[in-house]
Amino acid sequence: MPSAIRTSVRSVGHDERLSTVEHLDELRSRLIVSLAVLAVAFGFCFWQNHNVLRLVNRPLAHQTQKQVRAGHGPLGATYSVAQNARDVAAQLQVVVGLLDGPGSHAAAPAKLALARVSRRLTLDIGRLSAPPQGDKPVTLGIGEPFTTTVTISLIFALILSLPFLLYQAYAFFIPALEPAGRRMVLPLILAVPFLFVAGVVFGYFVVLPAAIRFFQNFNSSQFNVLVQANQYYNFAATILLAMGLVFQVPIAIMVISRAGIMTPRQMRRNRRYAILACGAVAAVLPGDAVTLLLETVPLYLLFELGVVLAALADRRRDRAAARAARRATSIS
């Protein structure tokens, strides 16, 4: 086992020859280490689950409180009743103040009772002036809070451990490549987690709030909108993971270019199809017309970034090939 663990933290050389059993042993070791890292990340996320859930709830809370303030749904109706009760209590406090004022001729017991009423009204007005509730999704099943918390913790654990998991996959497959191939693949592998995190951040701050705003306001006057926790977290996780994958467009373009399927020049000539494809992907993602534009522009910029990186890589490869040809000619 110690040798297997040592194997899992280093990359096997290209010239090393391993048997099938040794390859399987290396794979097993890397899977064990990956699962251990994932378990640690899950434990951390589950320990901080209140902060994680608060983070995921924030886009929903902002939109839900706007609806509650507008009096929509059962929570909005409750908030409207509370505001009306607060107004009545404030008016009663004014009346009590007049009855207990300096010019009143009320007896001492009556003044004492009015003072108690005034203090009670002040407390009631303070409670009724609290901001609207309903900033959290609802649960319907007895075990739903636990299962939902576990699911969200696992999703965030996958996001946190993604760089290490990608490294383990890279270290397992990289011995099959020549040194030149390693130099080509390594930058792509390093860029994947950064682009994934950028996509998740973009989805959290742009796509998810826009999607919540669109769906919660769509025909809301005909429904009493209560957001179920399980469905909301699945919806949020789908959007965030989808945006993380969509932001891998530059990597996909560089792979296509290096595989010889299409050159950067051909991609530039077919920009109009790229714009249509970006618009189609943005249309599939939830949102309205404004968010469609907000999603299409970054996707197209990612396409252009991928084309520029692919062109730069081709130029470097051509210069390296030219230098190698000159050296071969000088030697001969």
N, C-alpha and C positions, 0 to 999 in steps of 0.2 A: 504493500500500500504506500509506503513512503516514496518509492521510486515512481509509482503512478502519479502521486501528487506532484512530484517534481516535474514529471512530464507535462502535467496540465498547466504549469505556469511558464513554460518555455515553448518556443516553436521548434519543431523538428527541422533539421537542415535538409536542403534539397537533395544532397548526396547521400543522406542516411537511408538505409534500407530496412524497413520494418515488415515483419510478417503480418498476416491477417489478424492473428491473435493480438499482436502488439498494437495494431491499429484500433482494434475493438477495445483494448485496455485503455488506450489513450482517449478514445471517445467516451468511454465510461467515466474516466477520471475527470474529463472536462465537463461532462454532464453533472457529476457530483458537485464539483466546485461551483458551477453555474447555479444549480439548485440551492446550494448553501448561501451564495450571495443573494439570490432572489428571496430566500427565507429571511435573511437579515434585513433586507429592504422592506419586506412585508411586515416584519416585526416592528420596524421603525414607523412605518406608515400606520399600522394598526394602533401603536402607542400614541401617535399624533392624530388619531382619526377625527377628533373634534375640529382641529385646525384644517384637516383635509376636507371634511364635509362643509365647514364654513366657507372654504375657498370655492368649492364647487357650487354651493348654494348662492353665492353672492350675485351672479347674473340673474338668477331667478328671483332673489329677494328684491332687487331693485325694481324689476318689472311688476312683481306681485304687489308691492306696496303702492305703486302708482295706481293700479287697478283698485286696491282697497280704498285709497283716498278718494277715488272717483265714485265709490259706492257700488262697484260691480261685484256680483257674486255674493255668496252667503257671508264671507268675511267682510266685504264692503258694506253689506247691510248692517252687520253688527257694529262696524266702526261708525256708520252714520247714526245709529241709535246712541252710541256712546257720546258722539259729538253733540247730539241734541240734548242728551241728559246733562252734559257739561254746561251747555248754554242755560238750561233751566236752573241748574245749581248756581251759576253765576248770577242770574237774575234774583234768585231767592236770597243770595248773600247780600245783594244790594238792598233788598227789602229789609232784611234783618239788620243791616247797618243803619238804616233809617229809623227802625223801631228802637234800636239800642243807642241811638245818637245822643249827643249832649242835650238836645232840646226835647227829648222824649220824657213823658211823665209815668213811665212804667215802674211798677213796684220792684223792689230789690230781688225778690225771687224770680220775677219775670225777666229782669236784666241778666240774672245768672243763667237762666235757661236759654236766653237768646245768645249769650256768649258761647255756651256749649254748642248750640246749633251752628254758630258762625265758624267755630273751629272745625266741626265735623264737615261743613260744606267746603272749607278750604282743603281738607284732606281729600274729599271726593273729587273736587275740581282738579287737584293734582294727579289723581289716579286716572281720571277720564281724559286728561290732556296727554297721556302717554302716546308715543308714535304708534302707527297701525301695526298690528301683528300679521301673521301669515307669511313670514319671510322664510319659512321652512316647508318642504314638501310633506305630505301626509302619508302615513302608513296604514294599511288595511289589515294586514295579517299579524299574528302574534309574534312570529319570528322574523318579520320583514326588517325591523331595525338592525338585527344582528347580521342577517344575510346580506343586506345592502351595504353595511359597513365593511364586511369582509370583501365584497366585490370591489368596492371603491379602493380599499387599501391594496388589493392585488393589482389593480390597474395602475395605480401610482407607483407601486413597487416595480412593475415592469418598466415604466418610464425611467425610474431612477437607475435601475440595473442594466438598462439597454446598452450603454457603452461597454460594460464588461462582457455582456453576453455576445455582442458583436465581435469583441476581441477574441473570445474563445472560438467562435466560428471561423474567424480569420486565421487564427493560429492552427486550427485543425486542417484547413484546406490549403493553406499557403505552401506547404512543402511540395505540392504537385506542380507549382509554377516555377519557371526559370527566374533568376534574379531580375531580369528586365520586367517580367510579368509582375513580380512583387512590387517593384517600384511604381508600376502602373496601378495596381490594385490598392496599395496602402492609402494614398490620398483619398480614394473613394470611400474606403471603410472609415477613415477618420471623419469624413464630412457627413456621413449618414446620421450619427446621433445629434450633431449640431443642427442639421436641417430639420430633423424630426422635432427637436425641442422648439425650434423657431416656428414650425407648423402648429404645434400644440399651443404656443403662446398666441399666435395669430388667431387660431380658432377660439381660444378662450376670450380674448378681448374684442374680437370683431364678429366672428361668425356666430358663436353661441348666443350672445346677447341679442343679435339681430333675429336669429331664429326664434328665440323665446318671445321677443316682442311681436313677431309676425303671428305665431301660432296662438299665443294667449289673447291677442286682440282680434283674431279672425272670428267673426260672427259671435263675439263674446256676449252680446246682449241676449242671445237665445239659449245660453248655457250658464249653469252655475259652475264656474271653473275651480276645481280643486286638483292640484298637481300631485299625482302619486309618486312616492319616492323612488320605487323600483324603476318605473318607466322613465322618470326624469333622468336618473343617473345613467341608465342605459343609453338614453338619447344623448346626454352630454358626452359620455365616453365614446360613442360612435362618431360624433362630430370631431372631437379632439384627436382621436386616433386616425380618422380619415384625413384631417388636415395635416397631421404628421406624415402620413404616407404621400399625400399630394405634394408636399414640399420636397420629395425625393426626385422631382422632375429633372433637375440638373444632373443628378447621378445617372438617371435613365438615359438622358441625352448623351452623356459622355460614354456610357457603355455602348449605345447604338453606334456612335461615331468610331470608337476603337474596334468594334466588331466588324466594321466595314459595311454595315447595313445601309447607312446614309451618311454623307459627308456634311460638315457644317455649311458648305456652300449650298448644297441641296436644301438644307433646312431653312436657310435664309430665303431662298427662292420660293419656298412654300409657307411663308409666314401667315398668309391668309388662312390656310388650313389650321395652323397652330392657334390663331385667334378664335376660330370657330370651335376648336377642340376645348380651349380654355373656357369659352362661354358655355359649352355643353356641360363641362364638369361643374362649373359654378351654378348652372341651372339645376343640376341634380342635388346640390347641397341645399339645405333649408334656408329660406329667407325670402325677401321681397325684391322689388326691382332695384332699390338702392344697394342692398347687399350683393345683388348679382354683379353690379359694377365693381363694388369694393372687392369682391372675390376674383373677378376676371382679371383685373389689373395686376395684382400680385402674381397670379398664375402665369400671365404672359411675361412678366418680368423674370420669373424663374426660368421660363423657356429661353429667353434671351440670354440670361446668365449661363445656362447650360451650353448654348451655342458658342458663346464667347470662350468659355473654359475649354470646350472641345476643340475650337480653332487654335487656341494657344497650345494645347497638348499636341495637336497635329504639327504645328510649327516646330515645337521642341523635338518631336520625333523625327521630322524631316532633317533638322539641323544635325541631330545625332547621327542619322544615317549618312548624311553628307560627310561628316567628319570621319566616320568609320570607313567610308569609301576612299577618302583622301589618304588615310593612314595605310589602307591596303594597297593603294596605288604606289605610295612612296616606298613601302617595304618591297614590293615587287620590282 
